[in-house]
Amino acid sequence: MTTYAALLRGINVGGNRKLPMAALRALMQETGYDGVRTYLQSGQAVFTTGHGDEESIAAELAAAIEQRFGLAVDVIVRDHAYLRAVADACPFPAADLEPRQLHVTYLSAPADPARYARIDRAAHLPEEFRLGDRALYLYAPDGLGRSRLAEQLARRPVPRGLIATTRNWNTVLKLVEMTAG
């Protein structure tokens, strides 16, 4: 059995695309996942399973959500080892920053550095970003909502089929903790 986190993109944000976490837990249990727990209302679920891989589980969850709730939701599934590695590889001094200043955008596939090459990094200082393993780290000292760099990163043409979903540092660490077993 492997413990995973499912990251759902774009649900329960600003009162739109509502998906109650209790209903998500029930659906996941009915689908055959064990030990299902959710974190916050913004689309994180932790569970265990002995079948499938990250991509097939993500596709199965997305299909089940669409069938039950009529919502087309992008889902990324990652195991504890990956989540721990992302947290450990943070290129910014996370312990010295407020959690609202640091974010990780989880990607469904590796990022193409060429996609970000034209961003004038100096123009956005003190904000910064770095690419990691299927992740993008963003340091936004005034928070994500005020970040001009986050806006610029979101405007990059997204390759077809690439899923990207962002979590703040508190959530990054909580998912590492919850998937630890």
C-alpha positions as CSV (number, residue, x, y, z in Angstrom):
1,M,0.0,0.0,0.0
2,T,1.2,3.5,-0.9
3,T,0.1,6.7,0.6
4,Y,-0.7,9.5,-1.9
5,A,-2.0,13.0,-2.0
6,A,-4.5,14.1,-4.6
7,L,-4.3,17.7,-5.5
8,L,-7.5,19.0,-7.2
9,R,-7.2,22.1,-9.3
10,G,-9.6,25.0,-9.1
11,I,-12.3,23.8,-6.8
12,N,-14.0,25.8,-3.9
13,V,-12.2,29.0,-5.0
14,G,-14.2,32.2,-4.6
15,G,-17.4,30.2,-4.1
16,N,-17.1,28.6,-7.5
17,R,-16.9,24.9,-8.6
18,K,-18.0,23.7,-5.2
19,L,-17.0,20.3,-4.1
20,P,-17.6,19.5,-0.4
21,M,-14.7,17.6,1.1
22,A,-17.1,15.2,2.9
23,A,-18.6,14.2,-0.5
24,L,-15.1,13.9,-2.0
25,R,-14.0,11.6,0.8
26,A,-17.2,9.4,0.4
27,L,-16.6,9.2,-3.4
28,M,-12.9,8.2,-2.9
29,Q,-13.9,5.5,-0.4
30,E,-16.5,4.2,-2.7
31,T,-13.9,4.1,-5.5
32,G,-11.8,1.8,-3.4
33,Y,-9.3,4.1,-1.7
34,D,-8.4,3.5,2.0
35,G,-7.8,5.9,4.8
36,V,-9.1,8.9,2.9
37,R,-8.6,12.3,4.7
38,T,-8.9,15.8,3.3
39,Y,-7.1,19.0,4.2
40,L,-8.8,22.3,4.1
41,Q,-11.5,23.0,1.5
42,S,-9.2,23.8,-1.4
43,G,-8.9,20.3,-2.8
44,Q,-6.3,18.1,-1.1
45,A,-7.0,14.5,-0.2
46,V,-4.6,11.9,1.3
47,F,-5.3,8.2,0.8
48,T,-3.7,4.8,0.5
49,T,-4.0,2.2,-2.3
50,G,-2.2,-0.8,-3.6
51,H,-3.2,-0.4,-7.2
52,G,-2.3,1.9,-10.1
53,D,0.3,4.6,-10.5
54,E,0.1,8.3,-10.0
55,E,-1.2,9.0,-13.5
56,S,-3.8,6.3,-13.6
57,I,-5.1,7.1,-10.1
58,A,-5.3,10.8,-11.1
59,A,-7.3,9.9,-14.3
60,E,-9.6,7.6,-12.3
61,L,-10.3,10.3,-9.7
62,A,-10.9,13.0,-12.3
63,A,-13.4,10.6,-14.1
64,A,-15.2,9.7,-10.9
65,I,-15.5,13.4,-9.9
66,E,-16.9,14.3,-13.3
67,Q,-19.3,11.4,-13.3
68,R,-20.6,12.1,-9.7
69,F,-20.5,15.9,-9.5
70,G,-20.5,17.0,-13.2
71,L,-17.2,18.9,-12.6
72,A,-14.3,18.5,-15.0
73,V,-11.5,18.8,-12.4
74,D,-7.8,18.4,-13.1
75,V,-6.1,16.1,-10.6
76,I,-2.4,15.5,-9.8
77,V,-1.5,12.6,-7.6
78,R,1.9,12.3,-5.8
79,D,3.3,10.0,-3.2
80,H,5.0,10.9,0.0
81,A,8.6,10.4,-1.3
82,Y,7.9,13.0,-4.1
83,L,6.2,15.5,-1.7
84,R,9.1,15.2,0.8
85,A,11.7,15.6,-2.0
86,V,9.9,18.8,-3.3
87,A,9.9,20.3,0.2
88,D,13.5,19.3,0.9
89,A,14.6,20.8,-2.5
90,C,13.1,24.2,-1.9
91,P,15.7,26.7,-3.2
92,F,14.5,29.4,-0.9
93,P,15.1,29.7,2.9
94,A,11.7,28.4,3.8
95,A,12.4,28.3,7.6
96,D,13.1,32.1,7.5
97,L,10.0,33.1,5.4
98,E,6.3,33.4,6.2
99,P,4.4,30.6,4.7
100,R,2.2,33.0,2.7
101,Q,5.4,34.2,0.9
102,L,6.4,30.8,-0.5
103,H,4.4,28.6,-2.9
104,V,4.9,25.5,-4.9
105,T,3.1,24.9,-8.2
106,Y,2.9,21.2,-8.8
107,L,3.1,20.2,-12.5
108,S,1.8,17.0,-14.1
109,A,5.0,16.8,-16.2
110,P,8.5,18.3,-16.1
111,A,8.6,22.0,-16.8
112,D,10.3,23.2,-20.0
113,P,12.9,25.8,-19.0
114,A,12.5,27.4,-22.4
115,R,8.9,28.3,-21.5
116,Y,10.2,30.6,-18.8
117,A,13.3,31.9,-20.5
118,R,11.8,35.2,-21.7
119,I,10.6,36.3,-18.3
120,D,12.6,39.3,-17.1
121,R,13.5,38.1,-13.7
122,A,15.2,41.3,-12.6
123,A,12.0,43.3,-13.4
124,H,10.1,41.2,-10.8
125,L,12.6,41.4,-7.9
126,P,12.3,40.8,-5.0
127,E,9.9,38.1,-6.3
128,E,11.7,35.0,-7.6
129,F,10.9,31.6,-9.1
130,R,12.9,28.4,-9.6
131,L,12.1,25.2,-11.4
132,G,12.2,21.9,-9.7
133,D,11.2,18.3,-10.4
134,R,7.7,18.7,-11.8
135,A,7.4,21.8,-9.6
136,L,7.8,25.5,-9.7
137,Y,8.8,27.3,-6.5
138,L,7.6,31.0,-6.2
139,Y,8.9,33.4,-3.6
140,A,6.3,36.3,-3.4
141,P,7.1,38.5,-0.4
142,D,3.8,40.3,-0.6
143,G,1.8,37.1,-1.0
144,L,0.4,35.4,-4.1
145,G,-2.6,37.7,-4.5
146,R,-0.3,40.7,-5.1
147,S,2.4,38.9,-7.0
148,R,3.1,40.4,-10.5
149,L,5.5,37.5,-11.1
150,A,2.7,34.9,-10.4
151,E,0.5,36.7,-12.9
152,Q,3.3,36.6,-15.5
153,L,4.0,32.9,-14.8
154,A,0.3,32.1,-15.2
155,R,0.2,33.9,-18.6
156,R,2.9,31.7,-20.1
157,P,1.3,29.5,-22.7
158,V,0.5,26.2,-21.0
159,P,1.4,23.2,-23.0
160,R,-1.6,21.1,-24.0
161,G,-2.3,18.5,-21.3
162,L,-0.1,20.1,-18.6
163,I,-1.8,20.4,-15.3
164,A,-0.5,23.0,-12.8
165,T,-1.9,23.7,-9.3
166,T,-0.4,25.9,-6.6
167,R,-0.2,25.4,-2.9
168,N,1.2,27.6,-0.2
169,W,4.1,26.5,2.0
170,N,1.9,25.5,5.0
171,T,-0.1,23.1,2.7
172,V,3.1,21.8,1.1
173,L,4.4,20.8,4.6
174,K,1.0,19.5,5.8
175,L,0.8,17.1,2.8
176,V,4.3,15.8,3.6
177,E,3.2,15.2,7.1
178,M,-0.1,13.6,6.2
179,T,1.4,11.2,3.7
180,A,4.2,10.2,6.0
181,G,2.0,7.3,7.3
